[in-house]
Amino acid sequence: MKIIYRFIALTLVVSLLLATSSFTFSSAQTRRQPARKQSAMKPLTGTVLFVVTNNSEPGDTPDYGMDALVILNKGKYIDPVRDSGSDAMKPFAEKYFKVSNKYRLLFGGGEVGTATVQSSQEGCNTIHSKVSVEGSTNIRGQIRGLATNSETLGKKASSRRALTASERDAVMTLVKSIYRQHNTSNTLMRLLKVGNLTATDLDGDGKFEVIGDFQIEANPTSTTGARRDLFLIATPNGAGYKAELANFQSYRKVEDFGRGIAFVDQLDIDGDGIAEVVAVNEGFDGYGYSIYKKQAGRWRAIYSVTGDAC
């Protein structure tokens, strides 16, 4: 019954993720069906983007990992393993996660070093690799980056940094205003926590947008406790900021799993001068990734993929 429940829950949530127009979608991703028996699939070719993480603690030896995010081919965003389990994971790993393969490491839309594959391993839903990194040391914990085999993406200067004290104060004024619009009491407001809060220039105008995630959890020890999450993209507006995307969610956790969304990195993928935003999504028993694009002045999720769900 537990497996059936998880499958149904994930299926419903991913439908909301792609369908909602109010940007209050869930981060959970649909669990892949068992792979059908078939001949080995050839890996798709094209530009590949990866998410680079470092799960080590400060002062410890870096523990860099890399997830396959998307294959870009003729303007299409393609799932690297295409819902085919090991049939697609193995040839993908043989082509892209071959030991000693080198990729350009990107951070804040620009190149900051290289990522070199050391090993790979199939997950429940996607393929992972261990990598060594030369260059940027900023990637750690909640601060993630990207890597690619493209020689043309990420040719701009890297633009990503921590907020100044005045920027942070101005953003928090906006964040509290959004929470109050959703009837958040002063008591709950005192429990507000900041996740990954980043300043980055998305459109090259020299003015840094702010991307961040925020959380209020009234009873963190409860596996079904209520949570209020916010994923925010904000742009400078006079002395303050205005929200361009305010994805607010109020819900109860399921078996201690939430639906939070957090910033991964930004990159101008399609060359239109405005960077796309990559985010990581919490999900039931797993996680996923989404890519947001600004279209007609509004940020929309245009792609999502399972990171893993076991």
C-alpha positions in Angstrom: 0.0 0.0 0.0 2.9 2.4 0.8 4.3 2.0 -2.8 0.9 2.6 -4.3 0.3 5.6 -2.2 3.7 7.2 -3.2 3.0 6.6 -6.9 -0.4 8.2 -6.7 1.0 11.1 -4.7 3.8 11.8 -7.1 1.6 11.5 -10.2 -0.9 14.1 -8.8 1.9 16.5 -7.8 3.7 16.5 -11.1 0.5 17.3 -12.9 0.1 20.4 -10.7 3.8 21.3 -11.3 3.3 21.5 -15.1 -0.3 22.7 -15.3 -0.8 25.5 -12.7 -0.7 29.0 -14.0 -0.4 30.6 -10.6 3.1 29.2 -10.0 2.0 27.4 -6.8 3.2 24.0 -8.1 4.7 21.1 -6.2 8.3 20.0 -6.5 7.6 16.3 -6.4 8.2 14.5 -9.6 6.5 11.4 -11.0 8.2 8.2 -10.3 9.3 6.5 -13.5 7.6 3.2 -14.5 9.8 0.1 -14.6 11.7 0.0 -17.8 10.2 -2.2 -20.6 12.5 -4.9 -21.9 14.0 -3.6 -25.1 17.3 -3.3 -26.9 19.8 -0.9 -25.5 19.0 2.7 -26.3 21.5 5.1 -27.9 22.1 8.2 -25.9 20.7 11.4 -27.4 23.3 13.8 -28.7 23.3 17.5 -28.2 24.2 20.1 -25.5 24.0 18.6 -22.1 23.6 20.5 -18.8 24.4 19.0 -15.4 23.8 20.2 -11.9 26.9 20.2 -9.7 26.7 19.8 -5.9 29.1 19.5 -3.0 27.7 17.8 0.1 30.8 18.1 2.3 31.0 20.2 5.4 33.2 23.3 5.6 36.8 22.2 6.2 36.2 18.6 5.0 37.4 17.1 1.7 35.0 18.3 -1.1 32.4 15.7 -2.2 31.3 16.9 -5.6 28.5 15.2 -7.5 26.9 15.8 -10.8 23.3 15.0 -12.0 22.2 15.0 -15.6 19.7 17.9 -16.0 18.7 18.2 -19.6 19.8 17.6 -23.2 19.2 20.5 -25.5 18.6 19.5 -29.1 17.2 21.9 -31.8 15.4 24.0 -29.3 13.9 21.1 -27.4 14.5 20.3 -23.7 14.9 16.5 -23.4 15.0 14.3 -20.3 18.5 12.6 -20.4 17.1 9.2 -19.5 13.7 9.5 -21.2 11.6 7.5 -18.7 13.5 4.4 -19.7 15.5 3.5 -16.6 18.7 1.5 -17.1 18.1 1.2 -20.8 18.9 4.8 -21.2 21.1 5.3 -18.1 23.8 2.9 -19.2 24.4 4.4 -22.7 24.2 7.9 -21.2 26.9 7.0 -18.6 29.1 5.4 -21.3 29.0 8.5 -23.4 28.8 11.4 -21.0 30.0 10.0 -17.6 33.0 8.2 -18.9 35.9 8.5 -16.4 38.1 11.6 -17.2 35.4 13.4 -19.3 35.8 17.1 -18.6 33.1 19.7 -18.6 33.0 23.5 -18.3 31.9 24.4 -14.8 29.4 27.3 -14.7 28.4 29.6 -11.8 26.2 32.7 -12.1 25.9 32.4 -15.8 29.7 32.3 -16.5 32.6 29.8 -16.7 34.5 29.4 -13.4 36.4 26.1 -13.9 36.1 22.5 -14.9 34.4 19.3 -13.6 36.1 16.0 -14.3 34.2 12.7 -14.1 35.6 10.2 -11.6 32.8 7.6 -11.5 29.1 7.1 -12.1 26.2 5.2 -10.6 22.6 4.6 -11.6 20.0 5.9 -9.2 16.4 5.0 -9.0 15.3 7.5 -11.6 18.5 9.1 -13.1 22.2 8.7 -13.4 24.7 10.4 -11.0 28.5 10.9 -11.2 31.3 11.8 -8.8 33.4 14.6 -10.1 36.5 16.5 -9.2 36.4 20.3 -9.6 39.1 22.8 -10.5 38.3 26.5 -10.1 35.3 27.8 -8.2 35.1 26.8 -4.5 31.7 28.5 -4.0 29.7 25.3 -4.6 28.8 23.8 -1.2 25.7 22.7 0.6 22.7 24.7 -0.7 24.9 26.6 -3.2 25.0 24.6 -6.4 26.3 25.2 -9.9 26.0 23.9 -13.5 28.3 22.2 -16.0 28.1 21.6 -19.7 29.8 20.2 -22.8 28.9 23.3 -24.8 31.6 25.6 -25.9 29.3 28.5 -26.4 27.0 28.6 -23.3 28.1 30.6 -20.3 30.5 32.9 -22.0 29.4 35.9 -20.0 31.2 37.0 -16.8 30.0 35.1 -13.7 27.5 37.3 -11.8 26.4 35.7 -8.5 27.1 36.9 -5.0 25.8 37.2 -1.5 23.5 40.1 -0.7 24.7 43.2 1.1 23.1 44.0 4.4 20.9 46.7 2.9 19.8 44.4 0.1 18.9 41.7 2.5 16.8 44.1 4.7 14.9 45.3 1.6 14.2 41.8 0.4 13.1 40.6 3.8 10.6 43.5 3.9 9.1 42.2 0.6 9.2 38.6 1.8 7.3 39.5 5.0 4.8 41.4 3.0 4.1 38.4 0.8 3.6 36.1 3.8 1.2 38.6 5.4 -0.8 38.7 2.2 -1.3 34.9 2.8 -2.6 35.5 6.3 0.5 34.6 8.2 0.3 35.6 11.8 3.0 37.5 13.7 3.6 34.4 15.8 4.4 32.3 12.7 6.4 35.2 11.2 8.9 34.8 14.0 9.7 31.3 12.7 10.6 32.5 9.2 13.8 30.9 7.9 15.9 31.9 4.9 17.3 29.2 2.7 19.6 30.0 -0.2 19.4 33.8 -0.9 21.4 35.0 -3.9 22.0 38.2 -5.9 22.6 37.6 -9.6 22.2 39.6 -12.8 19.8 37.8 -15.0 19.5 40.2 -17.9 22.9 41.8 -18.1 21.8 45.3 -17.2 24.2 45.6 -14.2 21.3 45.5 -11.7 21.2 42.3 -9.6 18.0 40.4 -9.2 17.5 38.4 -6.0 16.5 34.7 -5.9 15.7 33.0 -2.7 13.7 30.4 -0.8 12.0 30.9 2.6 10.2 28.6 5.0 7.9 28.7 8.1 7.4 25.5 9.9 5.3 25.6 13.1 6.3 22.1 14.3 9.5 20.9 12.7 9.5 17.7 14.8 6.2 16.5 13.3 6.3 14.4 10.1 3.0 15.9 9.0 3.5 19.5 10.3 2.2 22.5 8.5 4.7 24.4 6.3 4.6 27.7 4.4 7.2 28.0 1.6 8.1 30.8 -0.7 10.3 30.7 -3.8 11.0 34.3 -4.9 12.5 36.1 -7.9 12.7 39.8 -7.2 14.0 42.8 -9.2 15.2 46.1 -7.9 12.5 48.7 -7.6 13.6 52.1 -6.2 15.0 51.6 -2.7 13.4 48.1 -2.5 12.4 45.2 -4.6 9.3 43.9 -6.4 8.4 40.3 -6.9 8.5 38.9 -10.4 7.8 35.4 -9.2 6.3 34.7 -5.8 5.6 31.0 -5.5 3.9 30.6 -2.2 2.7 27.2 -0.9 0.9 26.4 2.3 0.5 22.7 3.0 1.2 19.8 5.4 4.2 17.5 5.0 3.7 13.9 4.0 5.9 11.5 6.0 8.3 14.4 6.7 8.6 15.3 3.0 8.0 18.9 1.9 7.5 20.6 -1.4 10.0 23.4 -1.2 11.7 25.0 -4.2 15.3 26.4 -4.1 17.7 28.1 -6.5 20.3 26.1 -8.3 21.9 28.5 -10.7 21.1 30.7 -13.8 22.2 30.5 -17.4 21.1 32.1 -20.7 20.3 28.8 -22.4 18.5 30.1 -25.5 20.6 33.2 -26.1 17.8 35.7 -25.8 19.8 37.9 -23.3 17.7 36.8 -20.2 19.0 33.9 -18.2 16.9 30.9 -17.4 16.6 29.9 -13.7 17.3 26.4 -12.6 15.7 25.3 -9.4 15.7 22.1 -7.3 12.3 20.8 -6.0 11.7 18.8 -2.8 9.4 15.9 -3.4 7.8 12.9 -1.8 10.7 10.5 -1.1 12.9 12.3 -3.7 13.7 15.5 -5.5 13.6 17.0 -9.0 14.8 20.0 -11.1 12.9 22.7 -13.0 13.9 25.3 -15.5 12.1 28.7 -15.4 12.0 31.1 -18.4 10.8 34.7 -18.5 8.1 34.9 -21.2 6.1 38.1 -21.8 7.3 39.5 -18.5 6.3 36.5 -16.4 8.4 33.6 -15.1 7.1 30.2 -16.1 8.4 26.6 -15.5 9.1 25.3 -19.0 10.8 22.0 -18.1 11.0 19.6 -15.1 12.7 16.3 -14.5 13.2 13.8 -11.7 16.5 14.1 -9.9 15.8 10.9 -8.0 12.9 9.3 -6.1 13.6 6.0 -4.3 
